[in-house]
C-alpha cells in the first residue's frame, strides 16, 4: 500500500514550460489525499518556483527543492537544508568564468546571474522566476547558504560537454546532475532527491516499501530506483525507462494521473 507519493514537476506533473497543473492531475492528487496518501513534490527548482505549483494541489504539500538540498513545508517551515561549501562555490564560479560559460547561483530564494543573456531569459520563461544580475564578482560575494548552482547550455550536446569537464574537476567533491537536456546542476556531496525522500519518510514514519516516486529526467533516476515503487513517465529519458519496470503514459497524455490510478488507487 502506498502511503507517500513523491512527484517531480516539469515533464511529470505538468508539461515543461507550463505553469498550470492539468486538471486531471489535480483531481488525481485530490483523490490520493482523500484516501490518506501523503503527496510530496521533489524538484530541481528553487522552493519559491515550486510553491505556486504545490498551491495548485492544495494545502500542506511538502516541497523537496534544489534536487534535495532543501525540504520545506508549503507554509515555509524548513525541515532540512544542506548547502554547498563556500570554498567549492567559489571554485565553481571561477571554473565557469574562466571558460566563458554561463552559471547561476541561488541563495536566500533569489536567483543570481553574472549577466542577463538569452540563456537566462530562457530559464526565466521556463521556470517563471526573475533573475538578479550581479556580475561575476557579485556571485563571489554571495557564496553562503547556496543549495545549488546551475548552468544553462545552448544545446544538449554542450550540456554534456560541460558535464564531462566539470566531472573531471569536481567529481567526488560535489553532486552533479541534469534536470533537463540543457541544464547541468551542482549540489553538496550526498544531496539527492532520493536522500531527501528518506529524510522526510523517516520524519513521517513511512517505510520505503510504502513510497512511490515518479519522474522523467536524469535527476529522478536515483529516487525512482531507491523507493518501493518507482514509475517512469512515458516521455522519460532512456536511462530512466531502462532502470524502471513501471512506465506510464507521457506527460501530455496524463501519464501522471494514470500512474496514480494504476499504482496507488
C-alpha positions in Angstrom: 0.0 0.0 0.0 1.4 3.4 -1.0 1.4 6.0 1.8 3.8 8.6 0.3 3.6 9.7 -3.3 6.6 11.8 -4.5 6.4 13.6 -7.8 8.8 15.6 -10.0 7.3 18.7 -11.6 8.5 19.5 -15.1 7.7 16.8 -17.6 5.9 14.8 -15.0 3.2 16.7 -13.1 2.9 19.4 -15.8 4.4 20.0 -19.3 7.8 21.6 -19.4 7.3 25.4 -19.7 3.8 25.3 -18.3 2.8 26.9 -15.0 -0.5 25.2 -14.8 -1.1 21.6 -13.4 -3.6 19.8 -15.7 -7.0 19.3 -14.1 -6.8 15.5 -14.4 -3.6 15.6 -12.3 -5.1 17.9 -9.7 -8.1 15.6 -9.4 -5.8 12.6 -9.1 -3.9 14.3 -6.2 -7.2 15.2 -4.5 -8.2 11.5 -4.7 -5.0 10.4 -3.2 -5.1 12.8 -0.4 -8.7 11.8 0.3 -7.5 8.2 0.5 -4.9 9.3 3.1 -1.9 9.3 0.9 0.7 12.0 1.6 1.8 13.9 -1.6 5.2 15.5 -1.9 6.9 17.5 -4.6 10.6 16.7 -5.4 12.1 19.1 -7.9 15.3 20.7 -9.1 13.5 24.0 -9.0 14.1 26.6 -6.2 11.4 26.5 -3.5 9.8 29.7 -4.5 9.4 28.5 -8.1 7.8 25.2 -6.9 5.5 26.8 -4.3 2.9 28.1 -6.9 2.7 24.5 -8.3 2.2 23.0 -4.8 -0.5 25.5 -4.1 -2.5 24.3 -7.1 -2.6 20.9 -5.5 -3.9 22.0 -2.2 -2.6 22.9 1.3 0.3 21.3 3.1 2.3 19.8 0.2 5.9 19.4 1.4 8.4 20.5 -1.2 11.8 18.9 -1.8 13.6 21.6 -3.8 17.1 22.2 -5.3 17.3 18.4 -6.2 17.1 17.5 -2.5 19.2 20.2 -0.8 16.2 21.9 0.9 13.0 20.5 2.3 10.3 22.9 3.3 6.6 22.7 4.1 4.3 24.7 1.9 4.0 27.1 4.8 7.7 27.8 4.6 9.0 25.8 7.6 12.5 24.4 6.9 12.6 20.7 7.6 16.1 20.1 6.2 18.8 22.0 4.4 22.3 21.1 3.1 24.3 23.8 1.4 27.4 23.8 -0.8 30.7 24.6 0.9 31.5 28.3 0.2 35.0 27.3 -1.0 33.6 24.9 -3.5 31.1 27.6 -4.7 34.0 30.0 -5.3 35.9 27.3 -7.2 32.9 26.5 -9.4 32.3 30.2 -10.1 36.0 30.7 -11.2 35.8 27.5 -13.3 32.9 28.7 -15.3 34.0 32.3 -15.7 37.4 31.1 -17.0 35.7 29.1 -19.7 33.2 31.9 -20.6 30.3 29.6 -19.6 27.0 30.8 -18.1 26.5 30.0 -14.4 23.7 31.0 -12.0 23.5 30.7 -8.2 20.7 30.5 -5.7 20.8 32.0 -2.2 18.0 33.1 0.1 15.5 32.1 -2.6 17.0 34.6 -5.0 18.3 33.6 -8.4 21.6 35.4 -9.1 23.3 35.6 -12.5 26.5 37.4 -13.7 24.7 38.7 -16.8 21.2 38.6 -18.2 21.5 36.9 -21.5 19.4 34.7 -23.7 20.1 31.6 -21.6 18.8 33.5 -18.5 15.7 34.7 -20.4 15.1 31.1 -21.5 15.3 29.9 -17.9 13.2 32.7 -16.5 10.4 31.9 -19.0 10.5 28.2 -18.4 10.6 28.3 -14.6 8.7 31.6 -14.2 11.2 33.3 -11.9 13.1 36.6 -12.2 16.9 36.7 -12.1 19.0 39.4 -10.4 22.1 40.4 -12.4 25.1 40.9 -10.1 28.2 40.2 -12.2 30.8 37.5 -11.6 32.1 39.4 -8.5 28.6 39.6 -7.2 28.3 35.8 -7.4 31.6 35.6 -5.4 30.1 37.8 -2.7 27.1 35.5 -2.3 28.6 32.1 -1.5 26.8 31.5 1.8 23.8 29.1 2.0 23.9 28.2 -1.7 21.9 25.0 -2.2 22.7 24.7 -5.9 24.5 26.2 -8.9 23.2 25.7 -12.4 24.4 26.2 -15.9 22.1 26.5 -18.9 23.6 25.5 -22.3 22.6 26.4 -25.8 22.3 22.7 -26.8 22.1 19.3 -25.1 25.4 18.4 -26.6 27.0 21.5 -25.0 25.4 20.5 -21.7 27.0 17.1 -21.9 30.4 18.7 -22.6 30.1 20.8 -19.5 29.0 17.8 -17.5 32.1 15.9 -18.7 34.6 18.7 -18.0 33.1 19.6 -14.6 33.0 15.9 -13.5 36.7 15.6 -14.3 37.5 18.6 -12.0 34.7 18.3 -9.3 33.7 14.6 -9.4 33.7 13.2 -5.9 33.5 16.6 -4.3 30.0 17.7 -5.4 26.9 16.1 -6.8 26.4 16.8 -10.5 23.2 16.0 -12.4 21.0 17.1 -15.2 17.3 18.1 -14.6 16.7 18.8 -18.3 18.6 18.4 -21.5 20.2 21.8 -21.4 20.6 22.1 -17.5 23.7 20.9 -15.6 23.4 21.3 -11.8 25.8 21.2 -8.8 24.8 20.4 -5.2 26.6 19.5 -2.0 28.1 16.0 -2.0 25.4 13.5 -0.9 22.5 15.6 -1.9 19.8 13.9 -4.0 16.1 13.7 -4.3 16.4 10.1 -3.0 18.2 11.2 0.1 15.7 13.9 0.8 12.8 11.4 0.4 14.4 9.2 3.0 14.8 12.1 5.4 11.2 13.1 5.0 9.9 9.5 5.2 11.8 8.9 8.4 10.2 12.0 9.9 6.7 10.8 8.8 7.3 7.2 10.0 6.8 5.7 6.5 8.6 2.6 5.2 10.4 2.7 1.9 8.2 -0.1 0.6 5.2 2.3 1.0 6.7 5.1 -1.2 6.1 5.8 -4.8 8.2 8.2 -6.8 7.6 9.3 -10.4 9.7 11.4 -12.7 11.2 11.8 -16.2 14.8 13.1 -16.1 18.3 12.2 -15.0 17.9 13.8 -11.6 14.9 11.5 -10.9 16.8 8.3 -11.6 18.2 7.7 -8.1 14.9 8.5 -6.3 12.9 6.2 -8.7 15.3 3.3 -8.2 15.6 3.7 -4.4 11.9 3.6 -3.4 9.5 0.7 -3.2 7.5 1.7 -6.3 9.3 3.7 -9.0 7.4 5.0 -12.0 9.0 6.5 -15.2 7.0 8.9 -17.4 6.4 7.8 -21.0 8.4 10.8 -22.0 11.3 10.0 -19.6 14.9 9.9 -20.7 16.1 6.5 -21.9 18.2 5.7 -18.8 15.2 6.2 -16.6 13.0 3.9 -18.7 15.7 1.3 -18.8 16.0 1.3 -15.0 12.3 1.3 -14.2 9.9 -1.7 -14.7 6.9 0.6 -14.5 6.4 3.1 -17.3 3.2 5.2 -17.5 1.9 7.4 -20.4 3.5 10.7 -21.4 3.0 13.9 -19.5 0.9 15.3 -22.4 -1.3 12.2 -22.3 -2.0 12.5 -18.5 0.6 9.8 -17.6 0.8 11.3 -14.1 -2.9 10.7 -13.4 -2.8 7.2 -15.0 0.1 6.3 -12.6 -2.0 7.4 -9.7 -4.9 5.2 -10.6 -2.8 2.3 -11.7 -0.4 2.1 -8.7 -2.0 4.0 -5.8 -5.8 4.0 -6.0 
